[in-house]
Amino acid sequence: MKLTINGEDHYTDISVLSDLLASLEYEGEWLATAVNGELIHREDRSDFTLCDRDRIEILSPMQGG
């Protein structure tokens, strides 16, 4: 299936949001995810099924100064 992740096209067979995040090495408590503009809470990621052409935004905090 084709997904758009942070503005870039990706092709994957992974259909669960938490599995996708793990495969992309986005893990941790301080992570915000939205699918098609809808915020998906951390506790709901393992139950959230992705569909072809979903738009996913992944935000993680950055340190620095």
Secondary structure, 3 states (H helix, E strand, C coil): CEEEECCEEEECCCCEHHHHHHHCCCCCCCCEEEECCEEECHHHHHHCECCCCCEEEEECCCCCC
